Amino acid sequence: MDLNPDDMTPVVNRLKRAQGQLAAVTRMIEEGKDCKAVVTQLSAVSKALDRAGFAIIASGMEQCMASPEKDLDRKELEKLFLTLA
């Protein structure tokens, strides 16, 4: 599956934001911040990563529907999708 760079720009931006959030979580833990605040931020990172993954899978599904002869079949897409579930 070849990912379209134009489609992946928002995904890359989301991943960079998640990277910053994760660094903030690490800093919060090192500084001994409140557990509830740490868990809340960690949840936000997790959701951002999930959404990025789903966007990548959706792009792959779209490609396969447009060009069924591509190298990624339905079973492989299903397996990729389930790894995020």
Phi and psi restraints in degrees (value plus and minus 20) as a CYANA .aco file:
   2 ASP   PHI    -118.2   -78.2
   2 ASP   PSI     103.2   143.2
   3 LEU   PHI    -106.7   -66.7
   3 LEU   PSI     111.1   151.1
   4 ASN   PHI     -91.4   -51.4
   4 ASN   PSI     100.2   140.2
   5 PRO   PHI     -77.0   -37.0
   5 PRO   PSI     -54.7   -14.7
   6 ASP   PHI     -85.4   -45.4
   6 ASP   PSI     -58.7   -18.7
   7 ASP   PHI     -91.5   -51.5
   7 ASP   PSI     -46.5    -6.5
   8 MET   PHI    -108.7   -68.7
   8 MET   PSI     -30.5     9.5
   9 THR   PHI     -75.8   -35.8
   9 THR   PSI     -68.8   -28.8
  10 PRO   PHI     -84.7   -44.7
  10 PRO   PSI     -51.9   -11.9
  11 VAL   PHI     -86.5   -46.5
  11 VAL   PSI     -65.3   -25.3
  12 VAL   PHI     -81.8   -41.8
  12 VAL   PSI     -62.0   -22.0
  13 ASN   PHI     -81.5   -41.5
  13 ASN   PSI     -62.6   -22.6
  14 ARG   PHI     -83.7   -43.7
  14 ARG   PSI     -61.4   -21.4
  15 LEU   PHI     -85.8   -45.8
  15 LEU   PSI     -58.3   -18.3
  16 LYS   PHI     -85.0   -45.0
  16 LYS   PSI     -59.5   -19.5
  17 ARG   PHI     -83.8   -43.8
  17 ARG   PSI     -62.8   -22.8
  18 ALA   PHI     -83.4   -43.4
  18 ALA   PSI     -57.1   -17.1
  19 GLN   PHI     -81.1   -41.1
  19 GLN   PSI     -62.3   -22.3
  20 GLY   PHI     -85.6   -45.6
  20 GLY   PSI     -60.3   -20.3
  21 GLN   PHI     -83.6   -43.6
  21 GLN   PSI     -60.9   -20.9
  22 LEU   PHI     -84.8   -44.8
  22 LEU   PSI     -59.8   -19.8
  23 ALA   PHI     -81.7   -41.7
  23 ALA   PSI     -57.5   -17.5
  24 ALA   PHI     -86.1   -46.1
  24 ALA   PSI     -58.5   -18.5
  25 VAL   PHI     -82.8   -42.8
  25 VAL   PSI     -65.7   -25.7
  26 THR   PHI     -78.7   -38.7
  26 THR   PSI     -65.0   -25.0
  27 ARG   PHI     -82.3   -42.3
  27 ARG   PSI     -62.4   -22.4
  28 MET   PHI     -80.1   -40.1
  28 MET   PSI     -62.4   -22.4
  29 ILE   PHI     -85.6   -45.6
  29 ILE   PSI     -65.1   -25.1
  30 GLU   PHI     -82.3   -42.3
  30 GLU   PSI     -51.7   -11.7
  31 GLU   PHI    -108.2   -68.2
  31 GLU   PSI     -20.2    19.8
  32 GLY   PHI      51.6    91.6
  32 GLY   PSI      13.7    53.7
  33 LYS   PHI     -88.0   -48.0
  33 LYS   PSI     148.0   188.0
  34 ASP   PHI     -78.8   -38.8
  34 ASP   PSI     115.6   155.6
  35 CYS   PHI     -76.7   -36.7
  35 CYS   PSI     -63.3   -23.3
  36 LYS   PHI     -81.2   -41.2
  36 LYS   PSI     -62.1   -22.1
  37 ALA   PHI     -85.6   -45.6
  37 ALA   PSI     -60.6   -20.6
  38 VAL   PHI     -83.5   -43.5
  38 VAL   PSI     -67.3   -27.3
  39 VAL   PHI     -84.5   -44.5
  39 VAL   PSI     -58.8   -18.8
  40 THR   PHI     -81.1   -41.1
  40 THR   PSI     -65.7   -25.7
  41 GLN   PHI     -87.8   -47.8
  41 GLN   PSI     -57.8   -17.8
  42 LEU   PHI     -84.6   -44.6
  42 LEU   PSI     -57.9   -17.9
  43 SER   PHI     -82.5   -42.5
  43 SER   PSI     -60.1   -20.1
  44 ALA   PHI     -83.7   -43.7
  44 ALA   PSI     -60.3   -20.3
  45 VAL   PHI     -82.9   -42.9
  45 VAL   PSI     -65.9   -25.9
  46 SER   PHI     -80.0   -40.0
  46 SER   PSI     -64.7   -24.7
  47 LYS   PHI     -84.4   -44.4
  47 LYS   PSI     -59.8   -19.8
  48 ALA   PHI     -82.9   -42.9
  48 ALA   PSI     -61.8   -21.8
  49 LEU   PHI     -86.1   -46.1
  49 LEU   PSI     -61.6   -21.6
  50 ASP   PHI     -80.4   -40.4
  50 ASP   PSI     -65.6   -25.6
  51 ARG   PHI     -84.2   -44.2
  51 ARG   PSI     -58.5   -18.5
  52 ALA   PHI     -83.6   -43.6
  52 ALA   PSI     -63.9   -23.9
  53 GLY   PHI     -81.3   -41.3
  53 GLY   PSI     -64.5   -24.5
  54 PHE   PHI     -83.8   -43.8
  54 PHE   PSI     -57.1   -17.1
  55 ALA   PHI     -85.2   -45.2
  55 ALA   PSI     -58.7   -18.7
  56 ILE   PHI     -85.2   -45.2
  56 ILE   PSI     -65.4   -25.4
  57 ILE   PHI     -83.3   -43.3
  57 ILE   PSI     -62.2   -22.2
  58 ALA   PHI     -81.1   -41.1
  58 ALA   PSI     -59.0   -19.0
  59 SER   PHI     -83.3   -43.3
  59 SER   PSI     -62.5   -22.5
  60 GLY   PHI     -83.1   -43.1
  60 GLY   PSI     -60.7   -20.7
  61 MET   PHI     -84.5   -44.5
  61 MET   PSI     -61.4   -21.4
  62 GLU   PHI     -82.2   -42.2
  62 GLU   PSI     -62.6   -22.6
  63 GLN   PHI     -82.5   -42.5
  63 GLN   PSI     -62.7   -22.7
  64 CYS   PHI     -86.0   -46.0
  64 CYS   PSI     -56.0   -16.0
  65 MET   PHI     -90.1   -50.1
  65 MET   PSI     -55.8   -15.8
  66 ALA   PHI     -95.2   -55.2
  66 ALA   PSI     -52.3   -12.3
  67 SER   PHI    -158.5  -118.5
  67 SER   PSI      61.9   101.9
  68 PRO   PHI     -79.0   -39.0
  68 PRO   PSI     -38.6     1.4
  69 GLU   PHI     -99.0   -59.0
  69 GLU   PSI     -21.2    18.8
  70 LYS   PHI     -79.3   -39.3
  70 LYS   PSI     145.9   185.9
  71 ASP   PHI     -98.7   -58.7
  71 ASP   PSI     -27.7    12.3
  72 LEU   PHI    -124.0   -84.0
  72 LEU   PSI      95.6   135.6
  73 ASP   PHI    -112.7   -72.7
  73 ASP   PSI     155.3   195.3
  74 ARG   PHI     -78.8   -38.8
  74 ARG   PSI     -62.1   -22.1
  75 LYS   PHI     -82.4   -42.4
  75 LYS   PSI     -60.2   -20.2
  76 GLU   PHI     -86.2   -46.2
  76 GLU   PSI     -61.7   -21.7
  77 LEU   PHI     -83.0   -43.0
  77 LEU   PSI     -61.7   -21.7
  78 GLU   PHI     -81.4   -41.4
  78 GLU   PSI     -63.6   -23.6
  79 LYS   PHI     -82.2   -42.2
  79 LYS   PSI     -63.3   -23.3
  80 LEU   PHI     -81.6   -41.6
  80 LEU   PSI     -64.1   -24.1
  81 PHE   PHI     -81.3   -41.3
  81 PHE   PSI     -63.4   -23.4
  82 LEU   PHI     -88.5   -48.5
  82 LEU   PSI     -45.2    -5.2
  83 THR   PHI     -86.2   -46.2
  83 THR   PSI     -42.2    -2.2
  84 LEU   PHI    -110.7   -70.7
  84 LEU   PSI     -35.6     4.4
